[in-house]
Amino acid sequence: MDEKKRKMNCEDHQNIIDLTAAIEEKQRAERLEEKKRRKAERPTLWKRIVSMLLVLVIVFAAVVLTIYWDDINFDAIRRDISYMGTDQNTVGETTAFRYDRGNSNCFAVFEKYLVHASNKGTVVYDYHGNELFKGDIQMETPAVDIGSSAAVAYDIGGKNLLVFDEKGEKLRISLEDGMGIYSASLNRSDWLAVTSQKKSQRGCVTVYNAKMEKVFEFDSATRFVLNAYVTEDCKYMLAHTLGQENGLFASEMIVYKLDREEPYAKFSLENIMVLSIGSLNGQTLCVADRAAVLASSDGEVNATYQYEFPYLRDFSDEGDGFAALALNRHRAGTNGKLVTLGSDGETIAELDISAEVLDLSAAGRYIAVLYADKLVVYNKDLTEYAVFTQTERAEASCMRNDGSVWLIGANEISLLIP
């Protein structure tokens, strides 16, 4: 029986088909097919050359943009798109619209709109003359200050103040009779500092955050407080105080940290009167009658620019990374100089002028200077960007970030588009 099984097993083993050679042949065919497929997918020499050229073009374009970024006129492209279809005359002036002029008038650029504050109220216009917002507060001596997305209008020496944005009113203040507001300022985070009178005090500064919630208050019993500003980091408040030393008035800047009541630091500005407190590249900029002072947010003076000509005619600290000054050699006359000041306290550019400056404003990379016979838009290096000559009836102008300018006459307003 066992012998019979062994014979059957041997016969079965002899009948098994050897598939090794077939499998190896199949594998060789598959490898050859894969090799052909990869070769077909591999880019040709021409495609590799095109790809390399494309990479080189992209790198070259990036280098050119880096080197000539400031010279490329992106604003012109932006204006072409923004004002497409707008009615303009041959010199780029839009159709003028009439406004309700008051006895005392103040204008400021609010985003792409124009704010007009007067004794008749506060109105925000677009360039078609549509009224986008109207505030009814009474102001005999109106003033306006602009933050990043909010604006404040107030009555200098009066009791009324209004903060608003594109959505409408955010805060309204009305002091009791006999009290007055000295100044109000918004930083670029829309934090508000209001300087006003207070009973039994020589001045008071109240700070509100961007939600218009009161977060700090400073009372001064010994020195008059004229102005205040919240630093760009929203950690400090800088107050301009005025007192007497040796029989002379002396300006002193007192720094308060907003999380404590005691003064944090202070510095004196001798023989000068501070006219405005703002910011320049994160630093606090104090523009005075004889000098401009740059200080860190905690009150350390970093630079002082003494004016070459002694009389400050006009100024603006609204430019991107620079301030613009119009200086005069004499108290009256046309012998003057335009200056742009950088955040290091050094001049970016200077330009001698022989015409009277009626108005000056800065925004973005531009400065608008209104003369008696023309309006000139300068770059921050004081090279001419655009000139408009049909401006005889203009009384004021307001520079916009995109290079266009609001032109304000006695009864009409238009937009000049380079």
Buried (B, 14 or more C-beta within 10 A) or exposed (E): EEEEEEEEEEEEEEEEEEEEEEEEEEEEEEEEEEEEEEEEEEEEEEEEEEEEEEEEEEEEEEEEEEEEEEEEEEBBEBBEEBBEEBEBEEBBBBBBBEBEBBEBBBBBBBBEBBBBBBBBBBBBBEBEBEEBBEBEBEBBBBBBBBBEBBBBBBBBEBBBBBBBBEEEEBBEBBBEEEBEBBBBBBBBBBBBBBBBBBEEBBBBBBBBBBEBEEBBEBBBEEBBBBBBBBBBEBBBBBBBBBBEEEEEEBBBBBBBBBEEEEEBBBBEBEEBEBBBBBBBEEBBBBBBEEBBBBBBBBBEBEBBBEBEBEBBBBBBBBBEEBBBBBBBBEEEEBEBBBBBBBBBBEBBBEBEBEEBBBBBBBBBBBBBBBBEEBBBBBBBEBEEBBEBEBBEEBBBBBBBBBBBBBBBBEEBBBBBBB
